[in-house]
């Protein structure tokens, strides 16, 4: 992950400012980092399906969950969304000997169903030898009703479909009782923890920032994203100080990065 203090030092060098200068560590720098983190998350989760680079950068935000579905009064079942759900990545189901099973590598095969966890079948040699993984296509809500009654594209066990609703995901056909959801969680806000050494009113010495790692939270992004953060921080710094040169330089760096 990106160390918030190292990024702060790199940022000072990048914009040629001094410690505690125009950009205050928490009020400005920390808030800017968290805003940038959320911006990047929005952009990359939207484009992750088409970009391996985006998927690599989002590894820290990708989670997996076994979910037991609830059959509805229709030709579909509903999978509840985890509380930390941020954005859909993919969905699949596992089947062995005509039984829908949980992924044993996720929470030991436990399934999430609303607030409860339910034990799945124990893994056996037969389980692994006959295990099938089938991807579930995500369909937009507008096409969902027509797809359900389509003569050739209606959902089957071999070609299952899903669509997101307000508080869950509909899965068809309804007999699929357990699914595996891959989803992105939102970034945790970074925290720049520090103390300030007492200043000497006679000499002007002191008033230096002393970083406190125990009270800090790092950015969850990989270190390969440092330059992207510096460029975007530079843009904000240029706007903040009305330094058009810094803002233009950062924008040019982004275009050539």
C-alpha positions as CSV (number, residue, x, y, z in Angstrom):
1,X,0.0,0.0,0.0
2,X,1.0,3.7,-0.4
3,X,2.6,5.1,2.8
4,X,0.8,8.4,3.6
5,X,3.9,10.0,5.1
6,X,6.2,9.0,2.2
7,X,3.6,10.3,-0.2
8,X,3.5,13.6,1.8
9,X,7.3,14.0,1.5
10,X,7.2,13.1,-2.2
11,X,4.4,15.7,-2.7
12,X,6.5,18.5,-1.0
13,X,9.3,17.7,-3.4
14,X,7.0,17.5,-6.3
15,X,5.5,21.0,-5.8
16,X,8.6,22.5,-4.1
17,X,6.9,23.5,-0.9
18,X,7.9,23.3,2.7
19,X,6.6,21.2,5.6
20,X,3.3,22.6,6.8
21,X,3.3,25.2,4.0
22,X,0.3,26.1,1.8
23,X,-1.1,22.5,2.0
24,X,-1.8,21.5,5.6
25,X,-1.2,17.8,6.4
26,X,-4.7,16.9,7.4
27,X,-7.1,19.7,6.4
28,X,-5.7,19.8,2.8
29,X,-3.3,17.0,2.0
30,X,-5.2,14.1,3.7
31,X,-8.6,15.2,2.4
32,X,-7.2,15.6,-1.1
33,X,-5.7,12.1,-1.0
34,X,-9.1,10.6,0.1
35,X,-10.9,12.5,-2.6
36,X,-8.4,11.3,-5.2
37,X,-8.7,7.7,-3.9
38,X,-12.5,7.8,-4.4
39,X,-12.2,9.3,-7.8
40,X,-9.8,6.6,-9.0
41,X,-12.0,3.9,-7.5
42,X,-15.0,5.2,-9.5
43,X,-13.0,5.4,-12.7
44,X,-11.3,2.0,-12.4
45,X,-14.2,0.0,-11.2
46,X,-16.2,1.3,-14.1
47,X,-13.5,0.3,-16.6
48,X,-12.2,-2.8,-14.8
49,X,-13.9,-5.2,-17.2
50,X,-11.9,-3.9,-20.1
51,X,-8.5,-3.2,-18.5
52,X,-6.1,-5.6,-16.8
53,X,-4.2,-2.6,-15.4
54,X,-7.3,-1.4,-13.6
55,X,-8.0,-4.9,-12.2
56,X,-4.4,-5.1,-10.9
57,X,-4.7,-1.7,-9.2
58,X,-8.0,-2.8,-7.6
59,X,-6.8,-6.0,-6.0
60,X,-7.0,-4.6,-2.5
61,X,-10.7,-3.7,-3.0
62,X,-11.9,-7.0,-4.5
63,X,-13.8,-9.3,-2.2
64,X,-15.5,-12.7,-2.6
65,X,-18.6,-13.9,-0.9
66,X,-20.7,-17.1,-0.9
67,X,-24.4,-16.2,-0.9
68,X,-27.5,-18.4,-0.4
69,X,-30.2,-17.2,-2.7
70,X,-33.9,-16.8,-1.8
71,X,-36.5,-18.2,-4.3
72,X,-39.0,-15.5,-5.2
73,X,-42.6,-15.7,-6.6
74,X,-41.3,-15.7,-10.1
75,X,-38.7,-17.4,-12.3
76,X,-35.8,-16.0,-10.4
77,X,-34.1,-16.0,-6.9
78,X,-32.6,-13.1,-5.0
79,X,-29.1,-12.9,-3.5
80,X,-28.7,-10.4,-0.7
81,X,-25.8,-7.9,-0.9
82,X,-23.1,-7.7,1.8
83,X,-23.1,-4.6,3.9
84,X,-19.7,-3.5,2.5
85,X,-20.8,-3.9,-1.1
86,X,-19.5,-1.1,-3.4
87,X,-19.7,-2.2,-7.0
88,X,-20.4,-5.5,-8.9
89,X,-17.4,-7.3,-10.4
90,X,-18.7,-10.8,-11.4
91,X,-20.9,-13.7,-10.3
92,X,-20.7,-17.4,-10.7
93,X,-22.1,-20.6,-9.2
94,X,-20.5,-23.9,-8.3
95,X,-22.2,-27.3,-9.0
96,X,-21.2,-30.9,-8.1
97,X,-23.5,-33.9,-8.8
98,X,-26.4,-31.6,-9.5
99,X,-26.0,-29.8,-6.1
100,X,-25.2,-26.1,-5.9
101,X,-22.4,-25.6,-3.4
102,X,-20.3,-22.8,-1.9
103,X,-16.7,-22.1,-2.7
104,X,-14.7,-23.9,0.0
105,X,-11.8,-21.4,-0.4
106,X,-14.0,-18.5,0.8
107,X,-14.5,-18.5,4.6
108,X,-14.2,-22.2,4.7
109,X,-17.3,-22.7,2.6
110,X,-19.6,-20.6,4.7
111,X,-22.4,-18.8,3.0
112,X,-23.7,-15.3,3.6
113,X,-27.5,-15.0,3.7
114,X,-28.7,-11.7,5.1
115,X,-27.3,-11.6,8.6
116,X,-26.6,-15.3,9.0
117,X,-23.9,-17.7,8.0
118,X,-24.8,-21.3,7.1
119,X,-22.3,-24.2,6.8
120,X,-22.1,-25.8,3.4
121,X,-21.2,-29.4,2.6
122,X,-17.8,-30.7,3.6
123,X,-15.3,-30.9,0.7
124,X,-14.7,-34.4,-0.4
125,X,-12.7,-36.0,-3.3
126,X,-16.0,-36.5,-5.2
127,X,-16.8,-32.8,-4.6
128,X,-13.6,-31.7,-6.4
129,X,-13.7,-34.3,-9.2
130,X,-17.2,-33.3,-10.2
131,X,-17.0,-29.5,-9.5
132,X,-18.2,-27.2,-12.2
133,X,-17.9,-23.4,-12.2
134,X,-20.4,-21.5,-14.4
135,X,-20.3,-17.7,-14.9
136,X,-23.5,-15.7,-14.5
137,X,-24.0,-12.9,-17.1
138,X,-25.0,-9.6,-15.7
139,X,-27.9,-8.1,-17.5
140,X,-29.2,-4.5,-17.2
141,X,-32.7,-4.0,-15.8
142,X,-34.1,-2.7,-19.0
143,X,-33.4,-6.0,-20.8
144,X,-34.2,-8.3,-17.9
145,X,-38.0,-8.8,-18.5
146,X,-37.6,-9.5,-22.2
147,X,-34.6,-11.8,-21.5
148,X,-36.6,-14.0,-19.1
149,X,-39.2,-14.9,-21.7
150,X,-36.9,-15.0,-24.8
151,X,-37.2,-18.2,-26.8
152,X,-33.5,-18.7,-27.3
153,X,-31.8,-16.4,-24.8
154,X,-33.8,-17.2,-21.7
155,X,-31.6,-18.2,-18.7
156,X,-30.7,-21.8,-18.2
157,X,-28.3,-23.6,-15.9
158,X,-25.7,-23.5,-18.6
159,X,-26.4,-19.8,-19.4
160,X,-27.6,-18.2,-16.2
161,X,-28.3,-14.5,-15.8
162,X,-28.4,-11.9,-13.1
163,X,-29.4,-8.3,-12.6
164,X,-29.0,-5.8,-9.8
165,X,-32.0,-4.4,-7.9
166,X,-32.3,-2.1,-4.9
167,X,-31.1,-4.3,-2.1
168,X,-29.9,-7.4,-3.9
169,X,-29.3,-9.3,-7.1
170,X,-31.8,-11.3,-9.0
171,X,-30.5,-14.7,-10.3
172,X,-32.2,-16.9,-12.9
173,X,-33.1,-19.7,-13.2
174,X,-34.5,-19.7,-9.6
175,X,-33.2,-23.2,-8.8
176,X,-29.7,-21.8,-8.4
177,X,-29.5,-21.9,-4.6
178,X,-25.9,-20.7,-4.0
179,X,-23.8,-18.2,-5.8
180,X,-20.3,-16.7,-5.5
181,X,-20.3,-12.9,-5.7
182,X,-17.1,-11.0,-6.6
183,X,-17.5,-7.3,-5.7
184,X,-15.5,-4.1,-4.9
185,X,-15.5,-2.4,-1.6
186,X,-15.0,1.3,-1.3
187,X,-11.6,2.7,-0.2
188,X,-11.0,3.3,3.5
189,X,-10.2,6.9,4.3
190,X,-6.5,7.4,4.8
191,X,-5.4,9.2,8.0
192,X,-2.3,11.3,8.5
193,X,-1.5,11.1,12.2
194,X,1.2,13.4,13.6
195,X,2.2,15.6,16.5
196,X,4.1,19.0,16.4
197,X,7.2,19.7,18.3
198,X,7.1,22.9,20.5
199,X,8.4,26.0,18.8
200,X,11.0,28.4,20.2
201,X,9.6,31.9,20.0
202,X,13.2,33.4,20.2
203,X,14.9,31.4,17.5
204,X,11.8,30.3,15.5
205,X,13.0,26.7,15.6
206,X,10.6,23.9,16.2
207,X,7.0,23.6,15.1
208,X,8.0,20.5,13.1
209,X,5.7,17.7,12.1
210,X,6.5,14.4,13.8
211,X,4.7,11.6,11.9
212,X,2.8,9.1,14.1
213,X,2.4,5.8,12.3
214,X,0.3,4.3,15.1
215,X,-2.4,6.9,14.5
216,X,-2.3,6.8,10.7
217,X,-4.1,4.8,8.1
218,X,-2.4,4.1,4.7
219,X,-3.8,4.4,1.2
220,X,-4.9,1.0,0.0
221,X,-3.6,1.5,-3.5
222,X,-0.4,-0.3,-4.8
223,X,2.8,1.7,-4.9
224,X,2.6,1.8,-8.7
225,X,-0.1,4.4,-8.2
226,X,2.1,6.9,-6.4
227,X,2.8,9.0,-9.6
228,X,-1.0,9.2,-10.3
229,X,-1.6,10.5,-6.8
230,X,1.3,13.1,-7.1
231,X,0.0,14.4,-10.4
232,X,-3.5,14.8,-9.1
233,X,-2.3,16.3,-5.9
234,X,-0.2,18.7,-8.0
235,X,-3.3,19.8,-9.8
236,X,-5.1,20.5,-6.6
237,X,-2.2,22.3,-5.1
238,X,-1.9,24.6,-8.2
239,X,-5.6,25.5,-8.0
240,X,-5.4,25.9,-4.2
241,X,-2.5,28.4,-4.5
242,X,-3.6,29.8,-7.8
243,X,-0.3,28.7,-9.3
244,X,-1.2,28.2,-12.9
245,X,2.3,26.8,-13.7
246,X,2.0,23.9,-11.2
247,X,-1.6,23.1,-12.3
248,X,-0.7,23.1,-16.0
249,X,2.5,21.0,-15.4
250,X,0.5,18.4,-13.5
251,X,-2.2,18.3,-16.2
252,X,0.5,17.7,-18.8
253,X,2.1,15.0,-16.7
254,X,-1.3,13.2,-16.5
255,X,-1.7,13.4,-20.3
256,X,1.8,11.9,-20.9
257,X,1.7,9.3,-18.0
